[in-house]
């Protein structure tokens, strides 16, 4: 049997890395994993190469490079990023156009939870535009919409270890969380069963949690009381070193968003990792 050749965009990043991890165990027989990166000589890229991933140099803003990267591929995982001033719409347009030209049989694209709300936040609205572009294409595609990464709390590890969780959430706010590893797990499932997943747009998360519930989960895992400490979004964004406009993103995340925790297990036979499961593995 000929192995399926899958290109993973952003293979050295958080999302692409989880996809590589999920695909890699069977890459030598059922799948050949190719990792796209802008820095093929980086330590992270070399580490993937040592694991048997074929490293491909490319950039989502370079159409010629993407045409070459997708040539001969059967499927691809895509993700865009606005970090470093990147234009996500341009990245998405380039990827979709190159994917159409290449004739790949399946594109799994990661966008963002509830991005179709179009809240007026540039990087969220851009993801909604990318979804529209995919819908207008001739591609067989699956769209994953991961919500807030549980791993985002890693930046507060030092404070958590001293008994506080400072975060821009109020006591009544809820945050819908996803274990980043579930992005890779679900993408791999989609690649294995494209007929079932093609045409689907899937909100990816385990559940929604109040600030108190998040702090309680940390308390249980680290073995001491962790107090939830509400900080203003402006203060938090300043500490992050992010632009002030990013405050609107956190405000939007704290708003009520519909999420059905039963859809993944009932419709796709996929059990997402809940917050405790993530913390027990990573903390």
C-alpha positions, 0 to 999 in steps of 0.5 A, spaced: 500 500 500 502 506 498 503 511 504 499 517 504 503 523 504 501 529 508 504 536 509 503 539 516 504 547 516 507 550 522 510 543 524 515 546 529 509 550 532 504 548 537 498 546 533 502 543 527 507 540 532 501 536 535 499 534 528 506 531 527 505 527 534 499 524 532 501 522 525 508 520 527 507 513 530 504 510 523 508 515 518 513 509 516 507 505 513 501 508 513 503 515 512 509 519 510 509 526 514 512 532 511 513 538 515 513 545 512 517 550 516 520 557 514 526 555 518 529 548 516 535 549 519 532 550 526 533 546 532 526 544 532 526 542 525 532 538 525 529 534 531 523 533 527 527 530 521 531 526 526 524 523 528 523 521 520 519 527 518 521 530 511 522 537 512 520 542 507 522 549 507 516 554 505 512 560 507 505 561 507 506 568 504 510 565 498 505 562 493 511 558 489 514 555 495 507 553 497 506 550 490 512 546 490 511 544 498 504 541 496 506 538 489 505 530 490 502 531 497 495 527 498 493 531 504 495 537 508 494 540 515 493 548 515 494 553 520 495 561 519 498 566 524 498 573 526 504 573 530 510 577 528 505 581 523 503 576 519 497 577 514 492 571 516 488 572 510 494 572 505 496 566 508 490 563 508 489 565 500 495 562 499 494 556 502 487 554 499 490 557 492 496 552 492 492 546 495 487 547 489 492 547 484 496 541 487 489 537 487 490 534 494 484 530 496 483 533 503 485 539 507 484 539 514 484 547 516 485 550 523 481 556 524 479 559 531 473 557 536 467 561 534 470 565 529 464 566 525 462 571 530 466 576 527 467 580 533 471 585 530 478 583 532 482 582 526 486 575 527 479 572 529 475 576 523 481 573 518 480 566 520 472 567 518 474 569 512 479 563 511 473 559 512 469 562 507 475 562 502 475 554 503 467 554 502 468 557 495 474 553 493 473 546 490 477 542 496 474 537 500 476 540 507 475 539 514 475 545 519 477 545 526 475 551 531 480 550 537 478 554 543 482 557 548 489 553 549 489 550 556 497 551 555 496 558 555 496 558 563 503 556 562 505 563 562 502 563 569 506 557 572 510 561 577 504 565 580 500 558 580 506 555 584 506 560 589 498 560 590 495 565 585 492 565 578 492 572 575 488 572 569 483 577 566 477 573 568 471 575 572 468 570 577 462 569 573 466 569 566 467 562 563 472 560 558 472 554 553 478 550 553 482 545 549 488 541 550 492 543 544 494 535 543 487 534 541 488 538 535 493 533 532 488 527 535 482 530 531 486 532 525 489 525 524 482 522 525 480 526 519 485 524 515 484 517 516 476 518 515 476 523 510 469 521 508 466 522 515 469 528 516 469 532 509 465 538 509 465 539 517 466 545 521 468 542 528 468 547 535 474 543 538 474 544 546 472 539 552 468 544 556 467 551 559 469 552 565 468 558 570 475 562 573 473 558 580 473 551 576 480 553 573 483 555 579 480 549 583 483 544 578 490 547 579 489 546 586 488 539 586 494 538 581 499 542 584 497 540 591 496 547 594 490 552 594 491 556 588 486 563 588 483 566 582 485 573 582 482 577 577 486 582 573 484 587 568 485 585 561 489 592 560 494 590 565 494 583 563 495 585 555 501 590 558 504 584 561 504 580 555 507 585 551 501 584 546 498 591 543 493 594 547 488 592 541 489 585 544 485 587 550 478 586 546 480 579 544 480 577 552 474 581 553 470 577 547 473 570 550 469 572 556 463 573 553 458 567 553 459 563 547 455 557 545 458 550 546 456 543 545 460 538 549 456 532 547 457 533 539 464 531 539 463 524 543 456 523 540 457 525 533 465 523 531 466 518 537 472 523 539 473 524 547 476 531 548 481 531 554 478 535 559 482 540 563 484 535 569 486 530 564 491 536 561 493 538 567 495 531 570 499 530 564 503 537 563 503 539 570 
